[in-house]
Amino acid sequence: MSFTISGNNEGMVVPKNFYLQNNNKSNVGAGIIDSALSNEDYGFSISDTVEMMVASQMGARIPEQQAAITNANITQGALTQLEITMSMLSKNTIQPFNQKNALTSYEISNSNPHAVRADLSKGGTSGTLDLSIGVKQLAQSQSLKFGGFQSGNDQLAAGVLAIDFGSYDKTGSFTENASSETISIEITAGMTINDLANEINKSTKDLKATVIANSDGTSDLALMSQKTGQTHAMRVSTSGDPSLQNLTFHGASTATATQARAATDAIYTVNGIEMSSGTNRIEDVFGLNLTLSEVTSGEVRIGTTVSSQGVVDNVYAFVENFNAMIDMFNAFNAETPNKDFVGAIYGSDVAELIDEEFDQLFAILSPDGSALKDIGITRDPEGRLLFDQDKLSAALQNDPEIANKILGTITKSSHAGVAIDSIGQAMGGDHTVIVTRAPEKAKLTGSVLASHVVIAADRDLNLKLGNKEVSIHLSAGTYTPDELASIMNKEIHLAGAQGYQATVEDGALSMTSFEYGALQSIEVFGDVAELGLTAQKVTGVDVAGTINGEPFLGDGATFESQFDEASKGIKISFEPESIPLNQPIIISTSQGFLGNLDATIQNIKISTSLEIKEIKSSLDKTKDDSLVSQLEALQKKEQYYYNMYYQQFSGISAALSEMEGTIKMMELMFEDND
């Protein structure tokens, strides 16, 4: 094999002298002289002599360096493959199986899966269930239709179309949905209805627009919300040319705007108790997720019973995927090298570290003292898992949740407003959280405005929302507060400040961030009396409190414990509207085998990533001390010796050639005398 800097010899480790036989013969000049001036009669070859002299100076350093570079490429390839495989094991196997619904042995029965589909929630159920579900109404999204157009090519006057999402009360008053952004579309003079529909579709995924051709030759613009529920009803407003008023809808149908379908919540019953939901997907009803598909005339019976096969299948899949990763590691750590990176990391520090990490992992017992062997899992001398399916099936009959207790990560919170996202390296057991300050959004509200605001002369409202500066130009004219909010939202959107929105609250302009925390900020540069706004800056507030008596400061509405050793690594999300202040909340954690395995893999990946980084650095030809730079230096040194010895020995070769010519001339003279 010829040497290349990026070559890996098909993934097979090479010995130090591997490239010796392919060592590049650089003594081209000496070879030419040898061909032209034959000294074979005198037993002298300049090529052989120069090669011998250069070899005495260089030894095998160049082929050894070439072998080192090839082996570095091979090691890098092996570690990269191992890292990818571990990441896939974590993402596609460990994380999906590290959930109660994957490790508890319950089977769902359903009398009408076409009307109501049920599956185990992430938290899973406990014990058997027998539920009666009735569906009175499905959640629907709103559809609106705007008429009065001769065709889809009707041209519009200039202005702005603004679409907000929220809910209408019985009096028709509209309340914006705080989690939805205003959709603002600038209408340029001459834009057609078809153009407007295309602009709406490009600006959002929450809404679909289309132009409908009617049988009488006229056309309608249809707006179809993609979100269900009463809180996702649309309010459509326009500003600019008065003719655009045909495209407004404020809760009631008009001569040009018709509600084709109302936004509704799902209404359903669970064991006779009526409930509602903004979507047809209802999460965690006694450990089940329900998907409503049809209105029912009677009740749908849904129950859970103990069934071990699903858990056995999941554990079997985990064991197989884990063993595939171990097989790869064992091959890469084999004593005898071969192709495909076999033996590529044998005897290395990183291979020893990986072995130690897995040995430590398998010494961990589950929180209740049961070992993996209690669910039929043992480990062979090669590090592979052996799985006795019958033993797990028998264990599940006695305790349907034994696999979850041993393999799964279990978290509990004494308050619904506090959720544990992950537990990191936290110690198992109870942890006490006290929230002393709730998280807040950044919010700036001006003074109450008149129903019609007069802008006597053109004005600019200059803002900074987070790290985005926004300049809003207001032309002289008369505006309603809602129209002003729509103009502001259009410019906010165009400036890329997507996390902020302007609204009207109790007659005053208000700007609010979508996210919580001190990183969210709203600043007004200069007073704008017409808008009821003064120069000021407001920021959000981060959640704060204590965990196990240690103070903490969160990031918005989340917190990751870093300083309390017992809870280090726990990530917590807080529900700002419901968390109680200055009251103890108990969160409980226990890390099962899968969680510990995932943590072990992340630790290993830190080590392999560092090793890969070092190898890449050693192959970086821009660095003076890299393997590649050292090879180049050796090759230059070798070329120097070739040049030097060529000059020395080429004179000897010429002298021998001259002597050979003299001898031949004398031989001819003597032959002539004869």
Phi and psi in degrees as a GROMACS rama.xvg file:
@    title "Ramachandran Plot"
@    xaxis  label "Phi"
@    yaxis  label "Psi"
@TYPE xy
-78.6886  147.797  SER-2
-82.0852  136.193  PHE-3
-134.634  149.812  THR-4
-61.5915  -33.0203  ILE-5
-100.126  5.48172  SER-6
-72.2029  151.26  GLY-7
-131.47  15.6893  ASN-8
51.9026  41.014  ASN-9
58.4458  30.4448  GLU-10
78.4373  18.6036  GLY-11
-110.271  126.349  MET-12
-60.0925  139.821  VAL-13
-112.291  149.202  VAL-14
-75.8875  170.154  PRO-15
-59.9689  -36.0578  LYS-16
-93.9411  15.0037  ASN-17
-57.9601  -39.2402  PHE-18
-94.2584  2.68475  TYR-19
-62.2642  -41.7595  LEU-20
-69.3672  -21.7612  GLN-21
-103.97  16.2502  ASN-22
-57.3156  131.572  ASN-23
-68.6848  121.321  ASN-24
-82.6494  101.366  LYS-25
-90.3228  -3.57541  SER-26
-81.1327  61.2544  ASN-27
-67.3112  -41.7957  VAL-28
-61.1083  -44.2423  GLY-29
-64.3335  -35.9235  ALA-30
-64.5847  -38.9062  GLY-31
-63.2886  -43.5969  ILE-32
-63.828  -42.7372  ILE-33
-57.4082  -36.3616  ASP-34
-72.5353  -38.3171  SER-35
-80.6351  -35.8725  ALA-36
-119.448  94.1544  LEU-37
-77.1076  124.401  SER-38
-115.956  22.9591  ASN-39
-63.2456  -30.9344  GLU-40
-64.7441  -22.2176  ASP-41
-100.925  4.9178  TYR-42
68.3344  28.8232  GLY-43
-126.035  126.491  PHE-44
-125.402  120.388  SER-45
-62.7272  -37.6371  ILE-46
-61.3485  -49.2988  SER-47
-63.2881  -39.2374  ASP-48
-66.7531  -45.2667  THR-49
-64.2781  -42.9447  VAL-50
-57.8665  -41.9056  GLU-51
-64.9659  -43.3074  MET-52
-67.1978  -42.0168  MET-53
-64.1457  -41.7231  VAL-54
-61.8536  -35.486  ALA-55
-66.307  -27.9419  SER-56
-85.2088  -41.1831  GLN-57
-94.9028  -28.1109  MET-58
61.5456  -140.334  GLY-59
-108.581  25.8745  ALA-60
-64.7608  -38.3217  ARG-61
-66.9875  -51.4431  ILE-62
-61.1703  -33.5404  PRO-63
-65.7038  -39.7843  GLU-64
-67.4901  -38.9404  GLN-65
-62.7937  -40.72  GLN-66
-64.2535  -39.9191  ALA-67
-63.0148  -39.2385  ALA-68
-67.1777  -45.1986  ILE-69
-59.7837  -45.0874  THR-70
-67.7231  -31.0488  ASN-71
-64.7133  -42.2018  ALA-72
-61.7246  -39.8273  ASN-73
-66.3596  -44.6044  ILE-74
-62.993  -42.0899  THR-75
-61.3894  -43.1254  GLN-76
-62.697  -41.0954  GLY-77
-65.3726  -47.2565  ALA-78
-65.2819  -36.3796  LEU-79
-64.9293  -44.7259  THR-80
-62.0515  -42.6417  GLN-81
-64.3955  -40.6218  LEU-82
-64.5018  -42.8201  GLU-83
-62.6049  -42.967  ILE-84
-64.0362  -41.8831  THR-85
-64.7452  -39.3522  MET-86
-63.3072  -41.4784  SER-87
-66.0239  -39.0936  MET-88
-61.6556  -42.1992  LEU-89
-65.0278  -50.0557  SER-90
-73.3524  -43.3602  LYS-91
-94.8741  -14.4981  ASN-92
-124.398  -58.5858  THR-93
-64.049  -52.3253  ILE-94
-64.6774  -44.5895  GLN-95
-64.5036  -34.5581  PRO-96
-82.9526  -17.818  PHE-97
-82.9035  52.0618  ASN-98
-138.642  148.427  GLN-99
-60.2089  -37.2225  LYS-100
-69.4456  -15.5058  ASN-101
-92.7639  -15.8366  ALA-102
-120.571  6.15365  LEU-103
-109.51  142.523  THR-104
-96.0077  74.1047  SER-105
-124.769  141.002  TYR-106
-114.907  137.274  GLU-107
-96.5686  129.541  ILE-108
-105.033  145.94  SER-109
-148.348  121.171  ASN-110
-77.8361  -17.9433  SER-111
-152.311  75.3753  ASN-112
-66.2901  -16.8871  PRO-113
-70.2756  -31.2669  HIS-114
-89.6251  -42.1495  ALA-115
-136.85  116.466  VAL-116
-96.7286  140.221  ARG-117
-129.879  139.871  ALA-118
-145.123  159.337  ASP-119
-66.2335  137.14  LEU-120
-76.1048  170.943  SER-121
-59.3792  -39.4743  LYS-122
-73.7325  -22.2979  GLY-123
75.9385  169.062  GLY-124
-103.444  165.698  THR-125
-127.174  125.799  SER-126
76.5941  -176.849  GLY-127
-89.407  152.473  THR-128
-123.557  152.612  LEU-129
-144.183  98.0662  ASP-130
-114.197  147.97  LEU-131
-114.77  117.769  SER-132
-113.289  129.232  ILE-133
-120.535  139.315  GLY-134
-113.459  111.408  VAL-135
-90.7347  -31.5234  LYS-136
-157.328  137.298  GLN-137
-88.6535  150.051  LEU-138
-69.3245  136.757  ALA-139
-131.344  154.65  GLN-140
-95.0628  157.619  SER-141
-86.1712  144.691  GLN-142
-128.298  134.237  SER-143
-123.086  151.462  LEU-144
-133.766  129.109  LYS-145
-114.817  122.013  PHE-146
-108.152  -168.646  GLY-147
92.6068  16.4764  GLY-148
-111.077  136.71  PHE-149
-69.6268  -34.1177  GLN-150
-163.199  174.944  SER-151
-69.0278  -10.2007  GLY-152
-97.5051  6.83875  ASN-153
-58.1908  134.297  ASP-154
-91.8591  146.192  GLN-155
-108.946  157.275  LEU-156
-84.5722  169.314  ALA-157
-74.6051  145.883  ALA-158
168.307  -163.56  GLY-159
-131.212  133.269  VAL-160
-104.788  125.066  LEU-161
-122.129  130.848  ALA-162
-122.458  119.796  ILE-163
-110.87  154.376  ASP-164
-114.325  138.678  PHE-165
179.537  -151.307  GLY-166
-134.428  151.274  SER-167
-107.508  136.49  TYR-168
-90.1223  -174.966  ASP-169
-64.1471  -24.8068  LYS-170
-87.2418  -3.76992  THR-171
91.5814  1.81279  GLY-172
-72.1293  137.743  SER-173
-104.06  133.569  PHE-174
-119.061  121.625  THR-175
-69.3182  146.093  GLU-176
-80.6643  116.853  ASN-177
-64.5353  -20.6128  ALA-178
-91.4487  0.502098  SER-179
-112.948  144.328  SER-180
-95.4369  151.041  GLU-181
-70.6926  136.193  THR-182
-97.4039  115.487  ILE-183
-114.152  126.295  SER-184
-120.715  121.918  ILE-185
-81.1311  124.965  GLU-186
-100.755  115.609  ILE-187
-91.2049  151.108  THR-188
-57.8902  129.679  ALA-189
95.5041  -9.09705  GLY-190
-64.1643  138.619  MET-191
-92.1506  169.445  THR-192
-61.0581  -40.0246  ILE-193
-61.4142  -42.0424  ASN-194
-61.9573  -41.7154  ASP-195
-62.349  -43.5254  LEU-196
-60.5357  -41.7161  ALA-197
-64.5615  -40.717  ASN-198
-64.5772  -39.6273  GLU-199
-62.8648  -45.6312  ILE-200
-64.5552  -32.6013  ASN-201
-75.5378  -24.9427  LYS-202
-87.3814  -16.7834  SER-203
-157.018  154.907  THR-204
-100.006  -7.20184  LYS-205
-83.4196  -4.4141  ASP-206
-147.293  139.887  LEU-207
-117.745  135.31  LYS-208
-122.355  143.256  ALA-209
-152.1  156.913  THR-210
-103.614  126.617  VAL-211
-104.323  128.232  ILE-212
-90.5863  120.284  ALA-213
-86.9395  162.177  ASN-214
-66.0076  -24.4869  SER-215
-86.6263  6.30099  ASP-216
94.8751  -12.0896  GLY-217
-82.442  173.308  THR-218
-132.247  151.868  SER-219
-123.689  147.701  ASP-220
-96.7714  121.016  LEU-221
-106.687  132.548  ALA-222
-115.059  123.194  LEU-223
-122.871  111.334  MET-224
-66.0917  146.791  SER-225
-102.519  5.79603  GLN-226
-119.605  132.465  LYS-227
-87.3771  165.419  THR-228
105.111  152.634  GLY-229
-61.9804  -26.7042  GLN-230
-82.8524  4.1542  THR-231
-118.644  31.5937  HIS-232
-73.3829  155.244  ALA-233
-100.557  142.995  MET-234
-119.835  121.113  ARG-235
-111.433  121.517  VAL-236
-126.037  156.258  SER-237
-133.588  155.495  THR-238
-138.921  160.396  SER-239
106.832  -135.001  GLY-240
-61.8418  134.591  ASP-241
-57.119  -25.5891  PRO-242
-64.1944  -19.6814  SER-243
-74.3818  -8.09623  LEU-244
-58.5184  -20.8938  GLN-245
-63.565  -16.9432  ASN-246
-103.089  25.9606  LEU-247
-106.75  147.291  THR-248
-147.31  120.736  PHE-249
-122.98  40.1551  HIS-250
106.178  -20.0642  GLY-251
-130.384  143.911  ALA-252
-65.426  147.79  SER-253
-127.542  -172.403  THR-254
-64.1301  -27.3363  ALA-255
-113.863  -14.6393  THR-256
-119.539  126.329  ALA-257
-126.689  135.674  THR-258
-85.8417  108.051  GLN-259
-78.5178  -31.8515  ALA-260
-150.94  134.921  ARG-261
-84.5445  153.647  ALA-262
-79.5294  121.848  ALA-263
-131.244  153.889  THR-264
-87.2062  155.212  ASP-265
-73.8032  138.665  ALA-266
-121.176  122.849  ILE-267
-144.851  166.19  TYR-268
-122.143  144.323  THR-269
-122.78  111.314  VAL-270
51.463  42.4872  ASN-271
88.2219  -10.3221  GLY-272
-93.6847  122.441  ILE-273
-77.6024  137.401  GLU-274
-138.263  168.198  MET-275
-138.31  159.033  SER-276
-152.395  142.854  SER-277
-73.2966  -14.3429  GLY-278
-128.617  167.931  THR-279
-88.1585  2.65066  ASN-280
-108.098  110.212  ARG-281
-107.491  119.272  ILE-282
-87.0139  138.622  GLU-283
55.2103  63.7787  ASP-284
-96.1196  98.9176  VAL-285
54.1419  38.8559  PHE-286
89.1842  5.71468  GLY-287
-119.48  147.002  LEU-288
-99.9344  130.142  ASN-289
-111.892  136.551  LEU-290
-118.69  115.777  THR-291
-88.6974  129.755  LEU-292
-122.433  -25.7057  SER-293
-142.925  148.183  GLU-294
-72.0802  134.44  VAL-295
-104.775  147.693  THR-296
-86.8429  -25.8155  SER-297
-129.393  -156.248  GLY-298
-104.857  147.328  GLU-299
-99.2414  126.475  VAL-300
-92.3951  122.998  ARG-301
-125.554  128.1  ILE-302
-139.151  164.622  GLY-303
-124.671  138.951  THR-304
-132.74  157.793  THR-305
-66.1124  130.699  VAL-306
-151.657  120.911  SER-307
-87.3256  -20.5012  SER-308
-62.2989  -39.3301  GLN-309
-61.7274  -41.4631  GLY-310
-67.1938  -43.4038  VAL-311
-58.8508  -43.4869  VAL-312
-62.9201  -41.8399  ASP-313
-66.0641  -43.0175  ASN-314
-66.0808  -39.4613  VAL-315
-60.2873  -44.2255  TYR-316
-63.0338  -40.8276  ALA-317
-61.8326  -46.6479  PHE-318
-60.1064  -43.8269  VAL-319
-62.7762  -43.7424  GLU-320
-70.4722  -37.0829  ASN-321
-63.4118  -44.286  PHE-322
-64.1116  -33.4598  ASN-323
-62.7675  -39.6365  ALA-324
-67.4998  -41.95  MET-325
-65.6394  -39.0197  ILE-326
-59.6968  -40.36  ASP-327
-64.3497  -46.1976  MET-328
-61.2057  -45.0145  PHE-329
-61.1014  -38.7527  ASN-330
-65.197  -44.7398  ALA-331
-67.2949  -23.5894  PHE-332
-102.695  16.3846  ASN-333
-70.6027  148.937  ALA-334
-72.28  -34.3629  GLU-335
-99.1858  116.805  THR-336
-73.614  155.287  PRO-337
-156.807  -176.704  ASN-338
-66.431  171.161  LYS-339
61.547  38.0281  ASP-340
70.1576  12.9545  PHE-341
-63.5886  127.537  VAL-342
78.2281  9.81521  GLY-343
-67.6954  -26.873  ALA-344
-118.589  16.8355  ILE-345
-60.8191  131.419  TYR-346
76.9903  3.16841  GLY-347
-83.8377  160.122  SER-348
-62.6668  -39.0302  ASP-349
-67.7647  -34.1488  VAL-350
-66.0219  -40.8843  ALA-351
-64.5567  -40.4954  GLU-352
-62.7125  -43.069  LEU-353
-62.0718  -43.2132  ILE-354
-57.9147  -45.6231  ASP-355
-64.6559  -40.7704  GLU-356
-60.51  -44.3812  GLU-357
-70.925  -35.4314  PHE-358
-62.2211  -42.3144  ASP-359
-65.7013  -38.7965  GLN-360
-58.8429  -45.8074  LEU-361
-77.3281  -3.40544  PHE-362
-85.4886  -10.2188  ALA-363
-79.8706  132.231  ILE-364
-98.7495  161.596  LEU-365
-70.5455  163.354  SER-366
-56.6243  -34.1539  PRO-367
-90.707  10.4896  ASP-368
92.0256  -5.45087  GLY-369
-79.4271  139.381  SER-370
-96.6309  170.195  ALA-371
-57.7319  -30.7279  LEU-372
-63.1214  -23.0549  LYS-373
-69.1176  -17.1205  ASP-374
-114.471  23.0712  ILE-375
84.8013  15.8238  GLY-376
-110.324  124.799  ILE-377
-130.765  170.606  THR-378
-122.706  131.553  ARG-379
-88.7559  172.005  ASP-380
-60.2346  -22.3293  PRO-381
-84.5779  -2.1305  GLU-382
91.2784  -0.572844  GLY-383
-81.1341  155.438  ARG-384
-93.8204  138.721  LEU-385
-108.606  136.154  LEU-386
-126.281  120.57  PHE-387
-98.5554  98.3159  ASP-388
-63.9416  -36.4411  GLN-389
-64.3696  -37.6723  ASP-390
-66.3143  -40.4212  LYS-391
-65.991  -41.934  LEU-392
-58.6361  -42.7661  SER-393
-66.2759  -39.8204  ALA-394
-66.0516  -35.4306  ALA-395
-69.7796  -27.9672  LEU-396
-66.045  -35.5632  GLN-397
-80.6688  -34.1886  ASN-398
-145.809  99.7338  ASP-399
-59.1657  -16.155  PRO-400
-110.797  13.963  GLU-401
-63.5911  -36.6574  ILE-402
-64.7866  -39.4446  ALA-403
-67.4899  -37.483  ASN-404
-64.2446  -35.7059  LYS-405
-90.6188  -41.5949  ILE-406
-94.8177  -31.9236  LEU-407
-90.164  158.909  GLY-408
-91.1901  128.326  THR-409
-118.915  126.764  ILE-410
-130.863  146.806  THR-411
-141.054  150.445  LYS-412
-134.826  139.84  SER-413
-79.3032  -5.56388  SER-414
-136.576  135.413  HIS-415
-66.0233  -20.2287  ALA-416
-82.4447  -0.415624  GLY-417
-123.55  116.914  VAL-418
-118.8  140.423  ALA-419
-95.2259  116.242  ILE-420
-82.8945  -39.826  ASP-421
-159.501  161.128  SER-422
-113.654  -2.32528  ILE-423
52.5577  -129.349  GLY-424
-103.75  20.354  GLN-425
-63.9403  148.646  ALA-426
-70.0317  143.64  MET-427
-68.0223  152.669  GLY-428
124.591  -164.796  GLY-429
-92.7089  143.737  ASP-430
-132.431  137.703  HIS-431
-101.402  123.097  THR-432
-113.745  130.657  VAL-433
-124.788  120.009  ILE-434
-91.0693  118.51  VAL-435
-98.926  -17.2387  THR-436
-145.379  124.628  ARG-437
-79.1053  149.601  ALA-438
-70.6674  149.939  PRO-439
-136.343  151.708  GLU-440
-80.9093  161.266  LYS-441
-76.0357  127.599  ALA-442
-145.2  129.357  LYS-443
-127.686  124.6  LEU-444
-124.048  133.167  THR-445
-88.677  -167.327  GLY-446
-85.5318  162.235  SER-447
-64.6473  135.519  VAL-448
-102.336  160.747  LEU-449
-70.8056  164.532  ALA-450
-65.0512  -25.2411  SER-451
-132.504  118.553  HIS-452
-97.127  127.471  VAL-453
-99.3277  121.228  VAL-454
-101.05  104.967  ILE-455
-68.657  -36.5206  ALA-456
-139.489  157.551  ALA-457
-52.2787  136.213  ASP-458
-133.014  153.375  ARG-459
-117.811  130.989  ASP-460
-104.687  113.84  LEU-461
-103.761  125.188  ASN-462
-127.385  162.765  LEU-463
-132.44  115.455  LYS-464
-111.297  107.23  LEU-465
65.3949  -121.725  GLY-466
-105.576  13.7465  ASN-467
-106.625  128.217  LYS-468
-91.4102  135.225  GLU-469
-128.747  128.704  VAL-470
-115.063  122.208  SER-471
-113.048  116.291  ILE-472
-92.242  128.949  HIS-473
-117.077  115.425  LEU-474
-75.5212  152.954  SER-475
-57.4413  137.355  ALA-476
160.277  -171.565  GLY-477
-116.546  131.543  THR-478
-133.857  149.986  TYR-479
-83.9061  158.005  THR-480
-55.1129  -38.7556  PRO-481
-63.4663  -38.9307  ASP-482
-65.6703  -39.0277  GLU-483
-63.0556  -42.4375  LEU-484
-62.7726  -38.7335  ALA-485
-64.5071  -42.1694  SER-486
-63.992  -43.3918  ILE-487
-61.2794  -43.2079  MET-488
-66.065  -35.1182  ASN-489
-61.699  -47.3178  LYS-490
-69.8276  -35.5771  GLU-491
-61.538  -43.187  ILE-492
-64.3662  -45.3177  HIS-493
-66.0512  -28.8964  LEU-494
-80.2723  -6.96503  ALA-495
84.4399  12.0907  GLY-496
-89.5553  66.3428  ALA-497
-67.971  -19.0564  GLN-498
-87.5411  15.4702  GLY-499
-134.593  153.54  TYR-500
-149.447  142.993  GLN-501
-97.905  138.954  ALA-502
-139.727  175.179  THR-503
-115.628  120.728  VAL-504
-123.165  116.981  GLU-505
53.0361  38.9113  ASP-506
84.8782  1.98524  GLY-507
-116.993  146.88  ALA-508
-71.1268  136.703  LEU-509
-137.515  140.129  SER-510
-120.294  134.321  MET-511
-138.086  142.668  THR-512
-82.9463  151.376  SER-513
-76.5644  -33.731  PHE-514
-96.2513  163.418  GLU-515
-98.3985  157.77  TYR-516
115.493  166.462  GLY-517
-69.2681  -15.6919  ALA-518
-76.8588  -11.6963  LEU-519
-92.6133  130.438  GLN-520
-147.442  151.732  SER-521
-134.201  124.929  ILE-522
-130.618  132.524  GLU-523
-106.341  125.022  VAL-524
-96.0773  104.911  PHE-525
90.549  144.995  GLY-526
-71.4527  139.76  ASP-527
-129.558  86.7928  VAL-528
-59.4208  -36.134  ALA-529
-59.6051  -27.9124  GLU-530
-98.6966  1.12406  LEU-531
72.3393  21.1626  GLY-532
-112.608  140.17  LEU-533
-119.197  158.407  THR-534
-63.0409  121.268  ALA-535
-170.289  166.531  GLN-536
-134.411  134.969  LYS-537
-127.494  151.256  VAL-538
-130.059  161.874  THR-539
-75.914  -177.792  GLY-540
-129.424  135.3  VAL-541
-85.1613  147.067  ASP-542
-64.5301  144.552  VAL-543
-144.811  156.919  ALA-544
169.436  -148.893  GLY-545
-133.77  151.479  THR-546
-130.789  122.009  ILE-547
52.8995  35.5366  ASN-548
86.4765  -9.47448  GLY-549
-93.7054  131.458  GLU-550
-63.2028  147.365  PRO-551
-140.051  152.919  PHE-552
-127.43  121.093  LEU-553
-87.3831  -172.832  GLY-554
-118.083  97.9658  ASP-555
67.8593  -121.201  GLY-556
-102.891  17.6549  ALA-557
-128.089  163.254  THR-558
-152.867  135.932  PHE-559
-119.493  120.744  GLU-560
-68.8901  130.234  SER-561
-127.848  -28.038  GLN-562
-105.717  -23.8907  PHE-563
-84.2903  114.891  ASP-564
-60.9855  -37.4436  GLU-565
-65.8419  -33.7365  ALA-566
-110.003  11.4934  SER-567
-56.7037  127.478  LYS-568
98.374  -13.4923  GLY-569
-66.946  131.413  ILE-570
-110.449  126.722  LYS-571
-124.776  138.397  ILE-572
-111.371  136.936  SER-573
-111.823  139.989  PHE-574
-91.3703  104.21  GLU-575
-56.0846  -34.2933  PRO-576
-80.1257  -13.3423  GLU-577
-123.321  -12.5766  SER-578
-70.7068  133.751  ILE-579
-79.9357  147.145  PRO-580
-95.7418  143.198  LEU-581
59.0058  31.0834  ASN-582
-126.278  136.822  GLN-583
-64.6523  131.69  PRO-584
-120.815  126.993  ILE-585
-98.9879  123.335  ILE-586
-113.334  137.16  ILE-587
-118.206  139.91  SER-588
-135.765  145.452  THR-589
-148.29  129.571  SER-590
-96.7105  117.832  GLN-591
-84.064  -176.198  GLY-592
-61.8032  -39.8247  PHE-593
-64.4677  -40.9186  LEU-594
-64.8194  -41.6856  GLY-595
-65.714  -37.4386  ASN-596
-63.347  -42.7216  LEU-597
-62.4816  -41.5842  ASP-598
-64.0744  -38.9323  ALA-599
-62.2796  -43.7128  THR-600
-62.7122  -40.3793  ILE-601
-65.1682  -37.7323  GLN-602
-64.2639  -43.2311  ASN-603
-62.7409  -41.1596  ILE-604
-64.3412  -30.9405  LYS-605
-62.2147  -43.7432  ILE-606
-69.1478  -44.3669  SER-607
-66.638  -36.7248  THR-608
-64.961  -40.0453  SER-609
-64.0927  -41.2796  LEU-610
-64.7102  -43.2248  GLU-611
-62.1009  -40.398  ILE-612
-62.4021  -41.8116  LYS-613
-65.8747  -39.6348  GLU-614
-64.3845  -44.7235  ILE-615
-59.2467  -39.5494  LYS-616
-64.3249  -37.7095  SER-617
-69.8682  -17.373  SER-618
-104.401  5.59114  LEU-619
-82.4946  109.551  ASP-620
-69.8837  -11.2802  LYS-621
-80.706  -8.8977  THR-622
-100.215  132.621  LYS-623
-63.4957  -32.6036  ASP-624
-95.5905  8.98196  ASP-625
-74.3628  161.521  SER-626
-59.0862  -39.0173  LEU-627
-67.9588  -43.1155  VAL-628
-65.4489  -38.489  SER-629
-63.9997  -38.3143  GLN-630
-63.1335  -44.6465  LEU-631
-60.7148  -39.0702  GLU-632
-65.0063  -40.8363  ALA-633
-64.8699  -40.3943  LEU-634
-65.7632  -37.65  GLN-635
-65.4347  -39.8262  LYS-636
-64.6234  -41.4497  LYS-637
-62.1949  -43.3803  GLU-638
-62.89  -35.3901  GLN-639
-61.0074  -45.3081  TYR-640
-65.0968  -39.9809  TYR-641
-57.9349  -47.6681  TYR-642
-62.935  -42.5384  ASN-643
-64.5893  -48.8415  MET-644
-72.3257  -28.5679  TYR-645
-61.8197  -45.723  TYR-646
-63.2269  -38.865  GLN-647
-66.4339  -47.5367  GLN-648
-88.2387  -14.4623  PHE-649
-67.006  -31.2678  SER-650
-66.0718  -40.8052  GLY-651
-61.8099  -42.5254  ILE-652
-61.942  -40.5035  SER-653
-66.668  -39.916  ALA-654
-63.8306  -43.1723  ALA-655
-62.3847  -39.1169  LEU-656
-64.5041  -40.9499  SER-657
-65.1424  -41.1817  GLU-658
-62.6222  -38.2457  MET-659
-64.6637  -36.9889  GLU-660
-67.4074  -38.9001  GLY-661
-63.6337  -43.5671  THR-662
-60.9191  -42.2769  ILE-663
-65.5346  -37.1666  LYS-664
-65.1037  -41.3666  MET-665
-65.388  -38.8808  MET-666
-61.8432  -39.2335  GLU-667
-66.9629  -39.225  LEU-668
-62.7179  -45.0723  MET-669
-65.9225  -36.0327  PHE-670
-64.8504  -37.8777  GLU-671
-65.9688  -38.929  ASP-672
-61.9711  -35.2153  ASN-673
